[in-house]
Every structure is written in C-alpha cells, then in structure tokens.
Amino acid sequence: MALFSLNRFNGIAGKSGHVLFLNNTAFQYHWGCYATSSILLDALLRDGFLITTFDVETTHSDIGLPSSLVAVLDEPHSASLLLRERAPFLHRSIERCDFIVVNGEGTLHRDHRGPKNLLGLIFLANEVYKKKVFLVNHSCFPSGVTHEQVSANDNLYQACLSRASSIVARERSSLQVYRRLGIAARIGFDSLPLYVANSRQRRRFSDSVIIGTSSHWGPKTSVDLRRLWRCCR
C-alpha cells in the first residue's frame, strides 16, 4: 500500500493523522531538492495529514545525540534523554506524531554528523518511541562510493535502517547495498517528476535550447559550455 496518494483532500488537515517529516531539503541546496521535498509535503497535505517538519540543517546540526552512533545503539534510552534535553521540540515531535517520513536525500553517505544523526533518529524512533518510520527519496552508500563496496559503516547502517517500516531508494546501486545488509527495500522514482507533473504554471519555449545543469557544475564548466554554444550558433 502506498504511503500516500496524489488525490486532492477536501477535509481538514490533520484528519488523517499527524506526520513528522525529517530532513526537509525544500530550502537548502538546489532546485531539485526544493522540488522533491515540496511535492512530498504536498502529497501528505493532500491526504489530510498535519505535518511537523525539520529541515536538513537541523538534522545535520548538534541535536544532542552522542557523537558515537554505537553509544546510541547501546544506550538508546540515555540517548533519548539527551535528545529531550538538547532538542526538546524535536523530542516532542517524535513523541506526539503518528508516524515519521524521512527524506534521506543527500544524507545517508559515510559517517559524519548528518548521517549519524539521521540514522540515530530512525533507530530511536522505533526502539524508544515505538513509531513507524518510512524512509524515501534517497541513495544509501555507507562507504561513500556508488558501487557495492563493503564498508566499516555497514553494521551501524544495518542496525539503524533495519528499524524502518518501509524503505524506497532511488537507484539500483542503493538497492544492492540494502540487499548486502539484509534489509528489505524497493526502488522508487525520484519525486522530482511528480513536482513537474503537478506544476500549475507550464511554459512553452519556441526556438530555445534548455540545458539541464547540475549542482556540481563550477565556473569552468559554464565557461566551456558557453564557448561550445558560440561555436554552434
């Protein structure tokens, strides 16, 4: 069963329940991140959910969890007490929601503060708060590379991500990682096409060339493209 549909909801927000949306990228990074988080939030609102959201800057900051993810796994109740003390609003939001949707975009790679916080929250949400967690719109590379490479982080990722009720990754490389970790997961489209399909303002361009760039493009790439374009005109 799908987490949500795209049917317009005609009732009152909150009638379907209260969802906590973690790692919201609607106001960080680039347009694609804005579009994917925005359409996920819009779909939840359409289905009548009241939403509490925390942006990616919050989940990547000091929220009070131990710097060692092992400490979170070994002493989950102590970790939840630290969360309540250092990030009380986040603690209450987890405690009072009906379920949690985690937008994993750009986060579940390697073992710096961002992924450790998000993994720790997924684990605590299930272990201590007894909430269902739905992980969507993400890639998962514990080693930090996109091919299937065994990593020292595998055990930590496995211990935390196995607590999610449902996992939808964006591509086959991540699905191979989940299979290696023994975790059930499936592939789903990046939610960007849903944003485009539901855009209310569509423009048509005549005699124009639209170039889809990337957040990784630097000044040199742009200059080289400009030179190439001039040669083709």
LINNORBEL-V453814 format. One record per backbone hydrogen bond with DSSP energy under -1.0 kcal/mol. NH is the residue of the N-H (numbers start at 1). CO is the residue of the C=O. E is the energy in kcal/mol with one decimal. If there is no record, write none. Layout:
((NH & CO & E) (NH & CO & E))
//
This chain:
((14 & 48 & -1.9) (15 & 12 & -2.2) (16 & 48 & -2.2) (19 & 50 & -3.0) (20 & 99 & -2.1) (21 & 52 & -3.2) (22 & 101 & -2.6) (24 & 54 & -2.5) (28 & 25 & -1.2) (34 & 30 & -1.9) (35 & 31 & -2.8) (36 & 32 & -2.4) (37 & 33 & -2.0) (38 & 34 & -2.3) (39 & 35 & -2.2) (40 & 36 & -1.6) (41 & 37 & -2.4) (42 & 38 & -2.5) (43 & 39 & -2.3) (44 & 40 & -1.8) (45 & 41 & -2.3) (46 & 42 & -2.4) (47 & 43 & -1.4) (48 & 45 & -1.7) (49 & 44 & -2.2) (50 & 17 & -2.8) (52 & 19 & -2.2) (54 & 21 & -2.2) (56 & 24 & -2.2) (59 & 55 & -1.7) (60 & 56 & -1.3) (61 & 58 & -1.4) (72 & 68 & -1.0) (73 & 69 & -2.0) (74 & 70 & -2.5) (75 & 71 & -2.3) (79 & 75 & -2.2) (80 & 76 & -2.2) (81 & 77 & -1.6) (82 & 78 & -1.8) (83 & 79 & -2.1) (84 & 80 & -2.2) (85 & 81 & -1.8) (86 & 82 & -2.8) (87 & 83 & -2.7) (91 & 87 & -2.4) (92 & 88 & -2.7) (93 & 89 & -2.2) (94 & 90 & -2.2) (95 & 91 & -2.4) (96 & 92 & -2.3) (97 & 93 & -1.2) (98 & 18 & -3.3) (99 & 18 & -1.1) (100 & 132 & -2.4) (101 & 20 & -2.9) (102 & 134 & -3.1) (103 & 22 & -2.5) (104 & 136 & -2.2) (107 & 104 & -1.9) (109 & 107 & -2.3) (110 & 141 & -1.6) (116 & 112 & -2.0) (117 & 113 & -2.8) (118 & 114 & -2.3) (119 & 115 & -2.9) (120 & 116 & -2.5) (121 & 117 & -2.5) (122 & 118 & -2.2) (123 & 119 & -2.3) (124 & 120 & -2.8) (125 & 121 & -2.6) (126 & 122 & -1.3) (127 & 123 & -3.0) (128 & 124 & -2.2) (129 & 124 & -2.0) (131 & 125 & -3.1) (134 & 100 & -2.8) (135 & 166 & -2.6) (136 & 102 & -2.7) (141 & 108 & -2.4) (144 & 141 & -1.3) (149 & 147 & -1.4) (154 & 151 & -1.5) (157 & 153 & -2.5) (158 & 154 & -2.9) (159 & 155 & -2.3) (160 & 156 & -1.7) (161 & 157 & -3.0) (162 & 158 & -1.6) (163 & 160 & -1.6) (164 & 161 & -1.5) (165 & 133 & -2.1) (166 & 133 & -1.3) (168 & 135 & -2.6) (169 & 186 & -2.5) (170 & 138 & -2.2) (175 & 171 & -1.5) (176 & 172 & -2.3) (177 & 173 & -1.5) (178 & 174 & -2.4) (179 & 175 & -2.2) (180 & 176 & -2.1) (181 & 177 & -1.9) (183 & 178 & -2.7) (186 & 167 & -1.8) (188 & 169 & -2.8) (195 & 191 & -1.4) (196 & 192 & -2.1) (197 & 193 & -2.6) (198 & 194 & -1.6) (199 & 196 & -1.1) (217 & 214 & -1.5) (222 & 218 & -1.7) (223 & 219 & -2.4) (224 & 220 & -2.7) (225 & 221 & -2.2) (226 & 222 & -2.1) (227 & 223 & -2.2) (228 & 224 & -2.2) (229 & 225 & -2.6) (230 & 226 & -2.1) (231 & 227 & -1.6) (232 & 228 & -1.2))
//
